[in-house]
Amino acid sequence: MPGLVDAMAAGGIVIANFPGSAVLEAPAFAAFMPQLARHLLGEPLRLPNIATWWCGQAREAEHVVSELDNLVIDAAFATPLLGLGKGGARLGSEVRRRAKALARRHCAAATRLYRARNCQSFDDASGRRGRPLARPFTLRVFAARDARGTWTVMPGGFVRIGPVADVRATSIGAGTRSADVIVHGTQPVVPVTLRTASQAIRRNPGTLPSRVADNLFWLGRYLERGETVLGLVRAGSASANAGKDNHQTTERLCNQLIAVDAVRWKADASPGEIFAAAIDNREGTSSVSALLAAARAIGSGSRERISPDFWQMLDAPFPKEGSFQQRSFILRARFAAFAGLAAEHMGRTAGWRFHDLGRRIERALNFARLLRTFATEEASANDLTALLELGDVQISYRQRYATGLALMPVRDLVGLDPFNPRSISFQANAIREHLDALPRLKDDGMAEPQQAAATGLVALNSTLSATMLTAEVCDELEGRLFALSDAISERFFLRGSETLRASGMTLA
């Protein structure tokens, strides 16, 4: 965290594990624990220490080299061990002959990097699927201190279970199974409740930090962008499978994916390769997998504002098995779940408004680009079909127009219809409503820059007709949306070296 060390030096913050304290946790220090206890505490260790030798000392190094077969070798610090694989600790007797010779030479050449310890036999008990199963384990117990300074050892603890039955396991740590241990008491436990006797009712949820508002805004944008990219892939795949008559539409859909950086451009890439990369390729900043990873990273920073179901969807593994159609369906359902959880499970607070603002701005930007590409005067029936599919308004169009596809009705429905929840006009109206509901810096009744930008966007859309929705107008809409996004960021989100937000903070 930027500035953390400066804050510590100034005495403005207390850190439990001070920078540098990890040195004392280096495995090499285990060799000195008995002496340290006598020197610092004036008494021996109450629990015996496993015999350990740090190879940074000449006599100890000679002992380790001569007794290598009977010891466990691992790193004294964080440097990986040469010749002993990736396990971090190995029984000398189990190391292959060639690796053992290499370890001997390296141990003699870089002694300070190594330590050795006696083989430790762990207790042996476990179970799996209702059957007893022999596995070594270690039990870690915990002690708690109350307000009077009295320490109490908790009834139970935390167990790590080794992966193999050999009780001489070198270590039991990362990668092994774990379980909680509970000790049942002989007397009934006095019930404890978190329910308070009384609590004053309030409907104001408190202040929304700028960081959280920023996170929710971009969470909405990334999820909407991911849904759009997936829609382009699905439409492109259907267009490519429809035959040569759809070649031009397929090419335009591919170019849209390249334009938003869902894939890296390769001159000889086939449509199938482009669609596959737009789903899986992490190199493209706007591939579906990259956008979901970015959304998860943002969501992890605001877990306290996200429901468990929403986080479970963010944290779900990316689907890698199954056919293209199966994976597309799973992803489509996931994006629909995100939208549904936000619409029906988030309280109508400022946090929800920022999340929805991100969605609305991103959706309007996407459809301004799509209209510019697929609703030109030269647009084919395949282009208009793809645009209706991307806007998810095929049924709405057929209900209104039974005579077939026509450019102007498609433009109006996708771009200007205020009753279509995916049109640009609908997004503009929703954006203005959100910004009008958020707190202002002044009470003079004057519009702030972000409000003025939203009002201008609504006014422009309300005066447009389908015939006026040309590529140049789509460019202007896109420019206004970018300016509006910048104005929202400038007003509500911390930037650069700012440490405080101006007064009139938003409510959560």
Secondary structure, 3 states (H helix, E strand, C coil): CCCHHHHHHCCCCCCCCCCCHHHHHCHHHHHHHHHHHHHHHCCCCCCCCCCEEECCCHHHHHHHHHCHHHEEEEECCCCCCCCCCCCCEEEHHHCCHHHHHHHHHHHHHCHHHEEEEECCCCEECCEECCEECCCEEEEECCEEECCCCCEEECCEEEEEECCCCCCCCCCCCCCCEEEEEECCCCCCCCCCCCCCCCCCCCCCCCECCHHHHHHHHHHHHHHHHHHHHHHHHHHHHHHHHCCHHHHHHHHHHHHHHHHCCCCCCCCCCCHHHHHHHHHHCCCCCCCHHHHHHHHHHHHHCCHHHCCHHHHHHHHCCCCCCCCHHHHHHHHHHHHHHHHHHHHHHCCCCHHHHHHHHHHHHHHHHHHHHHHHHHCCCCCCHHHHHHHHHHCCCHHHHHHHCCCCCCHHHHHHHHHHCCCCCCCHHHHHHHHHHHHHHCCCCCCCCCCCHHHHHHHHHHHHHHHCCHHHCCHHHHHHHHHHHHHHHHHHHHHHCCCCCCCCCCCCCCEC
